[in-house]
Structure formats: structure tokens, C-alpha cells
């Protein structure tokens, strides 16, 4: 490991900040205290601060020894927590019932703060680095809101980069890949309207429950028979609601679930075929149908040139054997995807380990994302911060 010495010296302070944020989690668009902590630290280190984008977003401007002929990049960290009751009881466990940093955004924020402090102190680069502290990644599309409110107009940059901790990947290692690394996230709701009747006399009604059962099977045929088997996709029905009594055929049934894809073309196909299948199956069974499909986050797609550069930086930092430059993508979703739709860049995973780093008093569950027993690995704070610094230096040193 080739860690920057000031960042290792600041590890205790980084840990204190991270654990303070963990103890005071705030949900999407409520990150007021978190934003105050971030803005206060940046100002203390002499960094120009802008607030308010996305409601609670913070952007720090780090200027190098010269303007670098206008070259600038963005480094992004997310700040929000999840509506998860924490199972841990160690000293820095959540003090807000029902809220928890179960995804490590407290660690992401601390790593970018440390990198910002280093860059502000040394200014050993040409150009500008924008440190982007984003609200509402967890379902609130905070990245899109910051973009809509002028992020890239107010802070012109030619590239943007993101990083997320990854449990199960060894601490000290990294994963990235060109192309899709995270899936799109979409949700659907199908309402099947029939005609209620006595359950002992179903011929007098139109049964929406049986229509829903037929639909559940038919929708899976889109994945197995309409989609190219080489194009990854998931269609999961996660809820079926119908009826309230054992002897009554209800008037309607509702199916809900999620669709995940790595490309928009496959997503277009699935949405179109779902609508057609719902309409025709329900018509054939004498029911009426309602179909709603909501696209939440697009796939997170890394740009090849920027991904290659990040891989070079990571190999020099951690060693070639600790960098998987063709990591297997995840069907999870990430709203950094919106930024990568607007600017070239790359999203990488930093290993968080298996959970052995957790203090006594952690929950009995695994140290996995969105789990009530999760905790960020403070040992990787200097590593993630060093990556941010080295990436900014390397990217800005490229010929324009």
C-alpha cells in the first residue's frame, strides 16, 4: 500500500468524524446536521463552500497552483442514511431510532473530507477539484436533483468520479469494470380488476386472483423467452395483495415488484412486453387491468477511458493483485448513474471486508449493505482518501 502519510496521521480524526456521522444518521433530504458538519470542516481547512444544491448538498471548491487551462473534475460522496433500526449497541450506534447508516455513506463522506483537506493543504495539482457531497442517494435521486438545479453549470467539470464500499470484498482491495457496474432500478404495479363473488359460486364472478396467478407466470416468460439470454435482467414480483376473507372472491388483485437491467434497450423491451402481457392476459380472462411502470435509477455505466485511468491509479496504490478491473457487476442500483449520463467518469468499489472490524456490541447479522448489523470499516479510510487524491492528481495531469 502506498498511502499518503498525512492521511494515515489523520486516521483517528477521520474515524471520529465518521463515527459522529454514524451516531447521527439523517434520511434523504434531511441531512442538515450532516451538511453542517461537512461545510464546517471544509471552511476550517480554507476551502470555498457552496450549499443548497439538492436542498442539503454541499460542494467544496479546491483550486490548484494554477487553473490548469480550465481543467476540472468532480469527486462525489453520498451523505444520507436509511430507515433501518440499528441492531448494533456499540458506542457510536445510531441515536435516532429507526434511522441508521446501513450503507456506509458516513464512511464515504469522511473519506472525501480527508481527501479535500489534503488537496487544500498541498495544492500540488493544476486545475480544480470539486468535492461533491450529495444528499438522498437512497431512493431520493439526489444526484438528479443536484444536476437539475445546475450542478454542472455552476461547477463546470469535464469528468466525475464516485466510490462505494463493498462488503465481502477484502479490505485493501478494489473492484471496477468498464461499462455497466450497477443495474437500473425500476418498479411496477399491476392492478387486476374482476368481479367479486361468493367463493362457493365463483362462476357468478370474474376471479382477479386467478388472473394474477396467470400473470405472475406469464410475466416471467418475458425474461426467459423475449430477452436475449446474454443480456442480464431481473423481473421480480415481490408483492401480491388480494382479498380479506376465505369465502369471498375479491374485486381486484394487485401485483408489485421490481425490474433490473444493465441497458436501457433491455429495459425498453421489458416494459413494453409487460404492458402487452398484462393487457392481453387480463382481457382473455375477462378482467380489466391497470399497469404502472416507474423508472427510478438508470444503470450505472462506467466510461472506458476513465475506468482505465482509475485502474492504473488503483494498481499503483494497492498493487495489481488487489484490483479487479473486470469485477462482476451488481443488480443493485446507484443514483451516481445520473452523473455518468451527463459526464464521463467511473464508479469503483472499495473492499469493506467481512465484518471482523466491527466493535464489540455489533448485531448478530452479517456486515452487509442495508443490514441492521452493518458498520463501515474505519481501517480503509486512509486508503479511500488516498485514492481520491491520487486520482485527482493523475486526471488533472493528463494532456488536455
C-alpha positions in Angstrom: 0.0 0.0 0.0 1.3 3.5 -0.9 -0.8 5.6 1.5 -0.2 9.3 1.8 1.4 10.0 5.2 -0.8 12.9 6.3 -3.9 10.8 5.7 -2.6 8.0 7.9 -1.7 10.6 10.5 -5.3 11.9 10.4 -6.9 8.5 10.7 -8.0 8.9 14.3 -9.7 12.2 13.3 -11.3 10.7 10.3 -12.6 7.9 12.5 -14.0 10.4 14.9 -15.9 12.3 12.1 -17.1 9.0 10.6 -18.4 7.7 13.9 -20.1 11.0 14.8 -21.9 10.9 11.5 -22.9 7.3 12.1 -24.3 8.2 15.5 -26.4 10.9 14.0 -27.9 9.5 10.8 -30.3 11.6 8.6 -32.6 10.4 5.9 -32.8 11.7 2.4 -33.2 15.4 2.1 -33.0 15.7 5.9 -29.1 15.8 6.0 -29.0 19.2 7.7 -26.7 18.3 10.6 -24.5 16.2 8.3 -24.3 19.2 5.8 -23.3 21.5 8.7 -20.5 19.1 9.7 -19.2 18.8 6.2 -19.4 22.6 5.4 -17.8 23.4 8.8 -14.9 21.1 8.2 -14.3 22.4 4.7 -14.3 26.0 5.8 -12.0 25.2 8.7 -9.5 23.9 6.1 -9.8 27.1 4.0 -12.0 25.5 1.3 -14.6 27.6 -0.6 -18.0 26.1 0.2 -21.3 26.3 -1.6 -24.5 24.9 -0.1 -28.1 24.3 -1.1 -28.0 22.3 -4.3 -30.4 19.4 -3.8 -31.6 21.1 -0.7 -28.9 19.8 1.6 -26.0 19.3 -0.8 -22.5 20.7 -0.3 -19.8 21.5 -2.9 -16.3 22.4 -1.9 -14.0 24.1 -4.5 -10.3 23.1 -4.4 -8.2 25.2 -6.6 -4.7 24.1 -7.5 -1.5 26.1 -8.0 -2.9 27.3 -11.3 -6.2 27.0 -13.2 -4.8 24.1 -15.4 -6.3 25.7 -18.5 -9.8 25.2 -17.1 -9.4 21.5 -16.3 -11.7 20.3 -13.5 -13.1 17.1 -12.2 -15.7 16.2 -9.6 -15.4 13.7 -6.7 -18.7 12.6 -5.2 -19.7 11.2 -1.9 -23.3 10.5 -0.7 -24.4 11.5 2.8 -27.8 10.1 3.6 -28.8 7.2 5.9 -31.5 4.5 5.7 -34.8 4.0 7.6 -33.4 0.9 9.3 -33.5 0.3 13.1 -29.8 -0.4 14.1 -29.1 -3.7 15.8 -25.6 -2.6 16.9 -25.1 -1.4 20.5 -21.5 -0.1 20.4 -20.7 3.4 21.4 -21.3 5.1 18.0 -24.6 3.3 17.2 -27.4 5.4 15.9 -29.0 7.8 18.4 -32.1 8.2 16.2 -34.5 5.3 16.4 -35.4 3.8 13.1 -32.5 5.5 11.2 -29.1 4.0 10.5 -26.1 4.4 8.3 -26.5 0.9 7.0 -24.8 1.6 3.6 -21.6 3.3 4.7 -22.3 6.8 3.4 -20.8 8.1 6.7 -17.5 6.5 5.6 -17.9 7.9 2.0 -18.3 11.4 3.5 -15.3 11.0 5.8 -13.0 9.8 3.0 -13.9 12.7 0.7 -13.5 15.1 3.6 -10.0 13.8 4.3 -9.0 14.0 0.6 -10.3 17.5 0.4 -8.2 18.5 3.5 -5.1 17.1 1.9 -5.7 18.7 -1.5 -6.4 22.1 0.2 -3.2 21.9 2.2 -0.8 20.8 -0.5 -2.4 22.3 -3.7 0.1 20.0 -5.7 -2.1 20.0 -8.8 -3.1 22.2 -11.7 -6.8 22.8 -12.2 -9.9 22.5 -10.0 -11.3 19.7 -7.9 -15.0 19.9 -6.9 -15.8 17.8 -3.8 -19.5 16.9 -4.2 -21.4 15.9 -1.0 -24.7 14.6 -2.3 -28.0 14.1 -0.4 -30.7 11.5 -1.0 -29.0 8.6 -2.8 -31.2 6.1 -1.1 -34.3 6.4 -3.2 -34.4 10.2 -3.5 -32.4 10.7 -6.7 -30.3 13.4 -5.1 -27.8 13.3 -7.9 -30.5 14.1 -10.5 -31.8 16.9 -8.3 -28.4 18.4 -8.0 -27.9 18.2 -11.7 -31.4 19.7 -12.4 -30.5 22.6 -10.1 -27.4 23.4 -12.0 -24.5 21.3 -10.6 -22.6 21.1 -13.9 -23.4 24.6 -14.9 -22.3 26.3 -11.7 -19.3 23.9 -11.3 -18.1 23.1 -14.8 -16.1 19.9 -14.8 -15.1 17.5 -17.6 -15.4 14.3 -15.6 -16.9 13.0 -12.4 -16.0 10.0 -10.2 -17.7 8.0 -7.4 -16.8 5.3 -4.9 -18.8 2.9 -2.7 -17.6 0.5 0.0 -18.3 -3.2 -0.8 -18.8 -5.7 2.0 -17.4 -9.2 1.2 -14.6 -7.7 -0.8 -11.3 -7.9 1.2 -10.3 -4.6 2.9 -7.5 -3.1 0.9 -8.9 -4.3 -2.5 -10.9 -2.5 -5.2 -13.3 -3.5 -8.0 -14.3 -1.7 -11.1 -15.2 -2.5 -14.7 -15.8 -0.6 -17.9 -19.5 -0.5 -18.9 -22.3 -1.3 -16.6 -21.3 -1.9 -12.9 -24.8 -1.4 -11.3 -28.2 -2.0 -12.7 -31.2 0.2 -13.4 -33.8 0.3 -10.7 -37.5 0.3 -11.7 -40.8 -0.6 -10.0 -44.1 -1.7 -11.3 -47.7 -2.1 -10.1 -50.3 -4.2 -11.9 -54.0 -3.9 -10.8 -56.3 -6.7 -12.0 -60.0 -5.8 -11.7 -62.5 -8.6 -11.8 -66.0 -9.1 -10.3 -66.3 -10.3 -6.7 -68.5 -13.2 -5.8 -69.1 -15.9 -3.2 -66.1 -18.3 -3.1 -68.5 -21.2 -3.3 -70.1 -19.8 -6.5 -67.1 -18.4 -8.5 -69.0 -18.8 -11.8 -71.1 -15.8 -10.8 -68.0 -13.5 -10.8 -64.7 -12.9 -12.6 -61.8 -14.0 -10.4 -58.9 -11.5 -10.3 -56.8 -13.8 -8.1 -56.5 -16.5 -10.7 -55.8 -13.8 -13.3 -53.0 -12.5 -11.1 -51.6 -16.1 -10.8 -51.6 -16.4 -14.6 -49.9 -13.0 -14.9 -47.2 -13.9 -12.4 -46.2 -16.9 -14.6 -46.7 -15.1 -17.9 -44.5 -12.1 -16.9 -41.6 -14.5 -16.2 -41.7 -15.6 -19.9 -40.5 -12.1 -20.9 -37.2 -12.9 -19.1 -36.9 -16.4 -20.4 -38.4 -16.1 -23.9 -38.3 -12.4 -25.1 -35.0 -11.3 -23.7 -31.6 -12.3 -25.2 -30.1 -14.7 -22.7 -26.8 -12.8 -22.8 -28.5 -9.6 -21.7 -28.8 -9.7 -17.9 -32.1 -8.7 -16.4 -34.3 -9.4 -13.4 -38.1 -9.2 -13.1 -39.2 -10.0 -9.5 -42.8 -9.9 -8.3 -42.4 -9.1 -4.6 -45.9 -8.5 -3.5 -49.4 -9.9 -4.4 -52.4 -8.5 -2.5 -55.9 -9.7 -2.8 -58.9 -10.4 -0.7 -59.8 -10.3 3.0 -62.0 -13.3 3.6 -61.7 -17.0 2.9 -65.2 -17.3 1.4 -65.1 -14.2 -0.8 -63.6 -13.8 -4.3 -62.4 -10.2 -4.2 -63.0 -7.5 -6.8 -59.3 -6.9 -7.5 -55.8 -8.1 -7.0 -52.5 -6.1 -7.1 -49.0 -7.3 -8.1 -45.9 -5.2 -7.4 -42.2 -5.7 -7.9 -39.0 -4.5 -9.5 -37.2 -4.8 -12.8 -33.4 -4.5 -13.0 -31.3 -4.2 -16.3 -27.9 -3.2 -17.3 -29.0 -1.4 -20.5 -31.9 0.9 -21.5 -32.6 -1.2 -24.6 -33.4 -4.2 -22.5 -35.4 -2.1 -20.1 -37.5 -0.7 -23.0 -38.2 -4.3 -24.2 -39.3 -5.5 -20.8 -41.6 -2.5 -20.1 -43.2 -2.8 -23.5 -43.7 -6.6 -23.2 -45.0 -6.3 -19.6 -47.7 -3.8 -20.7 -48.7 -6.1 -23.6 -48.8 -9.2 -21.5 -50.8 -7.6 -18.7 -53.4 -6.2 -21.2 -53.8 -9.4 -23.2 -53.9 -11.9 -20.3 -56.4 -9.8 -18.4 -58.6 -9.4 -21.5 -58.5 -13.1 -22.1 -59.7 -13.8 -18.6 -62.4 -11.2 -18.6 -60.7 -8.7 -16.3 -59.7 -5.1 -16.6 -56.0 -4.1 -16.0 -54.1 -1.2 -14.8 -50.3 -1.1 -15.4 -47.9 1.4 -13.9 -44.1 1.3 -14.5 -41.8 3.8 -12.8 -38.1 4.2 -13.8 -36.2 5.2 -10.8 -32.4 5.0 -11.5 -30.8 4.2 -14.8 -27.9 1.7 -15.0 -24.5 3.0 -13.7 -22.3 2.8 -16.8 -18.6 3.4 -16.5 -16.8 5.2 -19.3 -13.9 3.1 -20.8 -11.1 5.7 -20.8 -11.8 7.0 -17.3 -12.2 3.4 -16.0 -8.7 2.5 -17.5 -7.2 5.6 -15.7 -8.8 4.7 -12.4 -7.5 1.1 -12.7 -4.0 2.4 -13.3 -4.2 4.6 -10.2 -5.6 1.8 -8.1 -2.9 -0.7 -9.2 -0.2 1.8 -8.2 -1.9 2.4 -4.9 -2.9 -1.1 -3.8 -1.0 -3.4 -6.0 -2.1 -5.3 -9.2 -3.3 -8.3 -7.2 -5.7 -6.2 -5.2 -7.5 -4.6 -8.1 -10.2 -6.5 -10.0 -10.6 -4.4 -13.2 -13.3 -6.7 -14.6 -15.4 -7.1 -11.5 -18.8 -8.8 -11.7 -21.5 -6.1 -11.8 -24.3 -5.9 -9.3 -28.0 -5.8 -9.8 -28.1 -3.2 -7.1 -28.7 0.4 -8.2 -27.0 3.7 -7.6 -28.0 7.2 -8.5 -24.5 8.3 -9.4 -25.7 6.8 -12.7 -27.4 10.2 -13.4 -24.0 11.9 -13.2 -22.4 9.4 -15.5 -25.1 10.1 -18.0 -24.0 13.7 -18.1 -20.2 13.4 -17.7 -17.6 10.8 -18.4 -16.3 9.1 -15.3 -16.0 5.9 -13.3 -17.6 4.3 -10.2 -15.4 2.0 -8.1 -15.9 -0.3 -5.2 -13.5 -0.3 -2.2 -13.5 -3.5 -0.1 -15.1 -3.3 3.3 -14.1 -6.7 4.5 -16.2 -9.5 6.0 -17.1 -7.7 9.2 -14.3 -8.6 11.6 -13.5 -4.9 12.0 -16.7 -4.2 13.9 -16.5 -3.2 17.6 -17.9 -5.3 20.4 -21.6 -4.8 20.6 -22.4 -5.3 16.9 -25.6 -7.0 15.9 -25.6 -10.8 15.1 -26.4 -10.1 11.4 -23.8 -10.0 8.7 -21.8 -6.9 7.8 -23.7 -6.4 4.6 -25.2 -3.3 3.0 -28.7 -2.4 4.2 -28.3 -4.8 7.1 -29.1 -3.7 10.7 -25.7 -5.1 11.9 -23.6 -3.3 9.3 -20.7 -0.9 10.1 -18.2 0.9 7.9 -14.6 -0.3 8.2 -12.6 2.6 9.6 -9.3 0.9 8.6 -10.0 1.8 4.9 -10.5 5.5 5.5 -6.9 6.5 4.6 -6.9 4.1 1.6 -10.1 5.6 0.1 -8.9 9.2 0.8 -5.5 8.4 -0.8 -7.3 7.1 -3.9 -9.2 10.3 -4.3 -6.1 12.4 -4.0 -4.1 10.3 -6.5 -6.9 10.1 -8.9 -7.4 13.9 -8.9 -3.7 14.5 -9.4 -3.4 11.9 -12.2 -6.5 13.1 -14.0 -5.6 16.7 -13.9 -2.0 15.9 -15.1 -3.3 14.4 -18.3 -2.8 16.4 -21.5 -5.9 18.3 -22.3 
